[in-house]
Amino acid sequence: MYKICDLFTSGCKAVREFDPEIMIALHFANTSTGYYDWYSKVLNECNVDYDAFATSYYPYWHGTTENLTNTLKSIGETYDKYVMAAETAYPYTNSDGDTFGNAVSEGSSGAELRYEISVNGQAQCLSDVFQAIADTGEKGLGVLYWEPAWIGKNGISWEEQSRLWKEYGSGWATEYAAEYDKTASSAGG
């Protein structure tokens, strides 16, 4: 983590030099690991110049909203940092809309589905995640849904799905991503 802080420091310095008004968020993956207290302590020890401590929070993988609130509230209060969920999602259907298979659906191993998989279940989950961030207090910035554009269309061929992704930029990646990721060769779900 100390070496990673060297990278964070360099990146934050570059952002501040470009425009000191830009808010800098450092994004971590999983509140349920128990490492967030240590991460924030090391960031503080290394004097990393950032504004917001951000997390991914997928309720089926990352524990309870109570843990999310408690973890981020502690960081916000202890280190005077904003906190946020930079990624969250919940399925509204078990249907495979893009021919890639779902990351989470009924019967997924390693996923604790606390809400029903439905439009109402998704809405309740997101409401609870929004409330969890609001409950962190004045340091809570908000929540970003990941990724609202990735909606497949049932009942069409792979070729048509791929054509739509290329045209509208939806899906995991398009072949245009090869400009910065040489492993990207086609559009994906």
ABEGO torsion letter per residue (X at the ends): XAAAAAAAAAAAAAAAAABAABBBBBBBABAAAGAAAAAAAAAAAAGBBBABBBBBBBAAAAEBAAAAAAAAAAAAAAAGBBBBBABBBBBABABBAAGAEBABBBGBBGBBBABBBBAAAAAAAAAAAAAAAAAAEAABAEBBBOBAABBBBBGBBAAAAAAAAAAAGBEABBAAAAAABAABABBBX
